Amino acid sequence: MRTLYHFWLSPFSRKVRIALGEKGLDFELQVEKISDRRPEFLAMNPAGDVPVLVEDDGTVLADHIAICEYLDEAYSEKPLIGCTPVERAETRRLVSWFDGKFNTEVTDNLVGEKLIKRYLGWGYPHAPAIRAGLQNIHYHLDYIAYLAERRNWLAGDTFSLADIAAGAHLSAVDYLGDVPWDDHPEARLWYSRIKSRRSFRPLLSDSLPGNPPPAHYADLDF
């Protein structure tokens, strides 16, 4: 069986999980606590990061960017990156925005500081980073609203890896209850469409031991 080594609130793991679901591919999940640095896991990915995907034939794929590109090429019936050069360029631009800028300014400052640090034994939350994350998220939600008001989906007419990347990061932050949805109704409307997709619903059943999500987390209507 195809296996994805992941961590519950890793946005990059979530991104691959959604992509696999959109492609209609069956897979098993294996939680990997990367702080353990298991030799068997490091043999698959010397970087020591999740996600890592192991295909049915034993092929090992590491790095969320490489995995998503692979999935779109190997299972091309439902493209997620785009069908034209312009579509692919815009999708990749937005994926880079959320996996880079959003992750640095929001996800790392909130999910990383408030939960992952403690769970992996990497120290205590840094209060200034948390304050920065809570402030920065407004700017990003405004940008999502800007895009959603002008396009059917974030990168254009069709659902794409851009929506997946944005949804993966926001779902991790929303697990903490730190997304100010009431202040950003347009972004909330876009996210409600994401939450309703079959590929996304398994994420809503995640529950980190000792840290359950808020009540609205799994509610498709918020």
Secondary structure as a PSIPRED ss2 file (coil, helix, strand):
# PSIPRED VFORMAT (PSIPRED V4.0)

   1 M C   1.000  0.000  0.000
   2 R C   1.000  0.000  0.000
   3 T E   0.000  0.000  1.000
   4 L E   0.000  0.000  1.000
   5 Y E   0.000  0.000  1.000
   6 H E   0.000  0.000  1.000
   7 F C   1.000  0.000  0.000
   8 W C   1.000  0.000  0.000
   9 L C   1.000  0.000  0.000
  10 S C   1.000  0.000  0.000
  11 P H   0.000  1.000  0.000
  12 F H   0.000  1.000  0.000
  13 S H   0.000  1.000  0.000
  14 R H   0.000  1.000  0.000
  15 K H   0.000  1.000  0.000
  16 V H   0.000  1.000  0.000
  17 R H   0.000  1.000  0.000
  18 I H   0.000  1.000  0.000
  19 A H   0.000  1.000  0.000
  20 L H   0.000  1.000  0.000
  21 G H   0.000  1.000  0.000
  22 E H   0.000  1.000  0.000
  23 K C   1.000  0.000  0.000
  24 G C   1.000  0.000  0.000
  25 L C   1.000  0.000  0.000
  26 D C   1.000  0.000  0.000
  27 F C   1.000  0.000  0.000
  28 E E   0.000  0.000  1.000
  29 L E   0.000  0.000  1.000
  30 Q E   0.000  0.000  1.000
  31 V E   0.000  0.000  1.000
  32 E C   1.000  0.000  0.000
  33 K C   1.000  0.000  0.000
  34 I H   0.000  1.000  0.000
  35 S H   0.000  1.000  0.000
  36 D H   0.000  1.000  0.000
  37 R C   1.000  0.000  0.000
  38 R C   1.000  0.000  0.000
  39 P H   0.000  1.000  0.000
  40 E H   0.000  1.000  0.000
  41 F H   0.000  1.000  0.000
  42 L H   0.000  1.000  0.000
  43 A H   0.000  1.000  0.000
  44 M H   0.000  1.000  0.000
  45 N C   1.000  0.000  0.000
  46 P C   1.000  0.000  0.000
  47 A C   1.000  0.000  0.000
  48 G C   1.000  0.000  0.000
  49 D C   1.000  0.000  0.000
  50 V C   1.000  0.000  0.000
  51 P C   1.000  0.000  0.000
  52 V E   0.000  0.000  1.000
  53 L E   0.000  0.000  1.000
  54 V E   0.000  0.000  1.000
  55 E C   1.000  0.000  0.000
  56 D C   1.000  0.000  0.000
  57 D C   1.000  0.000  0.000
  58 G C   1.000  0.000  0.000
  59 T C   1.000  0.000  0.000
  60 V E   0.000  0.000  1.000
  61 L E   0.000  0.000  1.000
  62 A E   0.000  0.000  1.000
  63 D C   1.000  0.000  0.000
  64 H H   0.000  1.000  0.000
  65 I H   0.000  1.000  0.000
  66 A H   0.000  1.000  0.000
  67 I H   0.000  1.000  0.000
  68 C H   0.000  1.000  0.000
  69 E H   0.000  1.000  0.000
  70 Y H   0.000  1.000  0.000
  71 L H   0.000  1.000  0.000
  72 D H   0.000  1.000  0.000
  73 E H   0.000  1.000  0.000
  74 A H   0.000  1.000  0.000
  75 Y C   1.000  0.000  0.000
  76 S C   1.000  0.000  0.000
  77 E C   1.000  0.000  0.000
  78 K C   1.000  0.000  0.000
  79 P C   1.000  0.000  0.000
  80 L C   1.000  0.000  0.000
  81 I C   1.000  0.000  0.000
  82 G C   1.000  0.000  0.000
  83 C C   1.000  0.000  0.000
  84 T C   1.000  0.000  0.000
  85 P H   0.000  1.000  0.000
  86 V H   0.000  1.000  0.000
  87 E H   0.000  1.000  0.000
  88 R H   0.000  1.000  0.000
  89 A H   0.000  1.000  0.000
  90 E H   0.000  1.000  0.000
  91 T H   0.000  1.000  0.000
  92 R H   0.000  1.000  0.000
  93 R H   0.000  1.000  0.000
  94 L H   0.000  1.000  0.000
  95 V H   0.000  1.000  0.000
  96 S H   0.000  1.000  0.000
  97 W H   0.000  1.000  0.000
  98 F H   0.000  1.000  0.000
  99 D H   0.000  1.000  0.000
 100 G H   0.000  1.000  0.000
 101 K H   0.000  1.000  0.000
 102 F H   0.000  1.000  0.000
 103 N H   0.000  1.000  0.000
 104 T H   0.000  1.000  0.000
 105 E H   0.000  1.000  0.000
 106 V H   0.000  1.000  0.000
 107 T H   0.000  1.000  0.000
 108 D H   0.000  1.000  0.000
 109 N H   0.000  1.000  0.000
 110 L H   0.000  1.000  0.000
 111 V H   0.000  1.000  0.000
 112 G H   0.000  1.000  0.000
 113 E H   0.000  1.000  0.000
 114 K H   0.000  1.000  0.000
 115 L H   0.000  1.000  0.000
 116 I H   0.000  1.000  0.000
 117 K H   0.000  1.000  0.000
 118 R H   0.000  1.000  0.000
 119 Y H   0.000  1.000  0.000
 120 L H   0.000  1.000  0.000
 121 G C   1.000  0.000  0.000
 122 W C   1.000  0.000  0.000
 123 G C   1.000  0.000  0.000
 124 Y C   1.000  0.000  0.000
 125 P C   1.000  0.000  0.000
 126 H C   1.000  0.000  0.000
 127 A H   0.000  1.000  0.000
 128 P H   0.000  1.000  0.000
 129 A H   0.000  1.000  0.000
 130 I H   0.000  1.000  0.000
 131 R H   0.000  1.000  0.000
 132 A H   0.000  1.000  0.000
 133 G H   0.000  1.000  0.000
 134 L H   0.000  1.000  0.000
 135 Q H   0.000  1.000  0.000
 136 N H   0.000  1.000  0.000
 137 I H   0.000  1.000  0.000
 138 H H   0.000  1.000  0.000
 139 Y H   0.000  1.000  0.000
 140 H H   0.000  1.000  0.000
 141 L H   0.000  1.000  0.000
 142 D H   0.000  1.000  0.000
 143 Y H   0.000  1.000  0.000
 144 I H   0.000  1.000  0.000
 145 A H   0.000  1.000  0.000
 146 Y H   0.000  1.000  0.000
 147 L H   0.000  1.000  0.000
 148 A H   0.000  1.000  0.000
 149 E H   0.000  1.000  0.000
 150 R H   0.000  1.000  0.000
 151 R C   1.000  0.000  0.000
 152 N C   1.000  0.000  0.000
 153 W E   0.000  0.000  1.000
 154 L C   1.000  0.000  0.000
 155 A C   1.000  0.000  0.000
 156 G E   0.000  0.000  1.000
 157 D C   1.000  0.000  0.000
 158 T C   1.000  0.000  0.000
 159 F C   1.000  0.000  0.000
 160 S C   1.000  0.000  0.000
 161 L H   0.000  1.000  0.000
 162 A H   0.000  1.000  0.000
 163 D H   0.000  1.000  0.000
 164 I H   0.000  1.000  0.000
 165 A H   0.000  1.000  0.000
 166 A H   0.000  1.000  0.000
 167 G H   0.000  1.000  0.000
 168 A H   0.000  1.000  0.000
 169 H H   0.000  1.000  0.000
 170 L H   0.000  1.000  0.000
 171 S H   0.000  1.000  0.000
 172 A H   0.000  1.000  0.000
 173 V H   0.000  1.000  0.000
 174 D H   0.000  1.000  0.000
 175 Y H   0.000  1.000  0.000
 176 L C   1.000  0.000  0.000
 177 G C   1.000  0.000  0.000
 178 D C   1.000  0.000  0.000
 179 V C   1.000  0.000  0.000
 180 P C   1.000  0.000  0.000
 181 W H   0.000  1.000  0.000
 182 D H   0.000  1.000  0.000
 183 D H   0.000  1.000  0.000
 184 H C   1.000  0.000  0.000
 185 P H   0.000  1.000  0.000
 186 E H   0.000  1.000  0.000
 187 A H   0.000  1.000  0.000
 188 R H   0.000  1.000  0.000
 189 L H   0.000  1.000  0.000
 190 W H   0.000  1.000  0.000
 191 Y H   0.000  1.000  0.000
 192 S H   0.000  1.000  0.000
 193 R H   0.000  1.000  0.000
 194 I H   0.000  1.000  0.000
 195 K H   0.000  1.000  0.000
 196 S C   1.000  0.000  0.000
 197 R C   1.000  0.000  0.000
 198 R C   1.000  0.000  0.000
 199 S C   1.000  0.000  0.000
 200 F C   1.000  0.000  0.000
 201 R H   0.000  1.000  0.000
 202 P H   0.000  1.000  0.000
 203 L H   0.000  1.000  0.000
 204 L H   0.000  1.000  0.000
 205 S H   0.000  1.000  0.000
 206 D C   1.000  0.000  0.000
 207 S C   1.000  0.000  0.000
 208 L E   0.000  0.000  1.000
 209 P C   1.000  0.000  0.000
 210 G C   1.000  0.000  0.000
 211 N E   0.000  0.000  1.000
 212 P C   1.000  0.000  0.000
 213 P C   1.000  0.000  0.000
 214 P C   1.000  0.000  0.000
 215 A C   1.000  0.000  0.000
 216 H C   1.000  0.000  0.000
 217 Y C   1.000  0.000  0.000
 218 A C   1.000  0.000  0.000
 219 D C   1.000  0.000  0.000
 220 L C   1.000  0.000  0.000
 221 D C   1.000  0.000  0.000
 222 F C   1.000  0.000  0.000
